[in-house]
Structure formats: structure tokens, C-alpha cells
Amino acid sequence: MFTQRKQLGETLVRKEVCQTDVGVSTESLLLSYSMSVERLAPHEGIRPMRAIFTKDGNIFTTGFTRMSQRELGLWDPTNFEEPIALLELDTSNGVLLPYYDADASMVYLCGKGDSSIRYFEITDEPPFVHYLSTFSSKEPQRGMGFMPKRGVDVTKCEIARLFKLLDKKCEPITMTVPRKSDLFQDDLYPDTAGPEPAMEPEEWLNGRDEDPILVSLRGGYVAHKSREFKVSKKNVLDSRPTTRRSVSTLDTNSLPPELLGRLLEELQNLKATVLSQEKRISDLENKLSQFTNGTD
């Protein structure tokens, strides 16, 4: 999850950059970024808020009221004056972390410190955010992770898998739909976003917008060979000035005879100076030891 910011519009943009499984148009991102802070405050409380885009372009948020009650909201990004739906939940202190499944139009709410997971369905019919059920366990969760849809087991009608972080372990939680048939359930598994990007980062920065590349889950997802990573941008290290090589790495065959003779002469003089200094140091050490022992 992203860190809380006062400018919710900036938070929305950062969230979309990290969450690649949900496609949102560039226009929606720019619109959310350009809104003022006052108009983008969906909840009156001062505690942290979270926001995600839905596949219809709306914004689903979680936050707190002035009385520190947790609540969720659904907003039209073109009109923040009135929410599409606003629902108060409880008075717990944990921040609600939303995990959105665009294929099933479901959102899972996991509160830090809670021992339950609530899930809702978002539709076009009132009340727009429909409560479905609650998963409860004994131990409170420190955090939660959500696996991409292509990792679920389609043979068991698994529609979501979350990873609950506890004090000493990480516990997987599977959400399944009971079905008697062993056949592939087309209504549960529409084509979902695959791992291949629809465009390169440079194309997105230049204003291009594409929908995610979808893959089928029929028969289970089979991972393809990862594409080769290529750096198209010129390496800045190639423009560095050439460093001077030391004399020891120079090819002596390419030096003029006169220069080579001078270098060898200077090297011999340097060796002679070092030997004389070593002899002088040795003599001084001997004299010092005589004074120390009181033999002088």
C-alpha cells in the first residue's frame, strides 16, 4: 500500500502506478491529480484514508468520520459534492485497507489489528456497494497481501487468495464459491490482466494509453517465458571521460626509447631513495633502543 498524503489526488496517482492489474485511463488520473485538497477530502476524520479506482472509473475510499468511526465511500471523480454511496462501519482504530478484484467487481476490506475480512460487491444498482459476508479468525492481522487473479486455483472455484501476516507466520486465506460442477466456470473467471505490459514506460510518459493485455484462466494460468530485459536508454557511464592509466598498465612497446629510458632511470632513483630511507630509519630505531635500555 502507499503512504498517506494530505493531497489525496497525489495518492491516487501513486496507487495506480503501483497497481498494474487495474486499468485506469490517463484522463482519470490527471483529473484526480488536478482537484483541490478540499474537494478531494472524502472523509471528515483526520486519520489515514485509502483510495482505489474501480473498473468503471469511480473511486472507492475508506476513512474515518469526525467521531472516529470507520466508513467507506464510492465517488464519481467528476462530482465530489455528493458521494454515490457512503456507509459507516464501526468504531475500531485500525485503518481499512481495500483490495479490489476488478474481474468480480468485489472489494475486500482488511483492517490492521482486526481479525476479520469484510467483502463487498460494487454494482450500478442502489445501494451500489453491497455487503456480502465476513471472514473471521481468532488472531488479529498485522498486514495483508492480495495475490493476482491468475494465481487462483480454478479447479476449486477459488476467486481470491489473501495472505494474512501474523506475529510469526504468514497465513493464506482462500475465498471460494461453492459449485457442484467440475467444469470451468466462465462466469467466475473472465479474462484477467496478464503479466505482459501493454506498452513501454516511454510510451505512457508520451501520453499514450492502453488497456491491460488479458489472459484466459481456462485450464489454469500457465506462465510464459519471461521476456528479455533490454535497456533502450543510453548508459550514462558511456559518456564518462577516459581515465588515465597508470604506468604499470602501459604497453612499453609503444613508448619511444628516450621516454622509456627516462622512466627506467627515475624508477631506479626512486628505489635507491627508498633503500636509503629504510637504512636511516633502521639506524634511528637502533639508537632509540639503546637510549631506552640505558646502555648509552
Secondary structure, DSSP 8 states (H G I E B T S, - for coil): -----S-HHHHHHHHHHH-TTS---HHHHHHHHHS-TTTT--SSSSS--EEEE-TTS-EEEEEE-TT--EEEEEEBTTB-SS-SEEEE-----S-EEEEEETTTTEEEEEETT-SEEEEEEE-SSTTSEEEEEEEE-SS--SEEEE--GGGS-GGGTEEEEEEEE-SS-EEEEEEE---S--S--TTT---EE-SS-SS-HHHHHTT------EE--TT-------------S--GGGGS------GGGS-GGGS-HHHHHHHHHHHHHHHHHHHHHHHHHHHHHHHHHHHHHT--
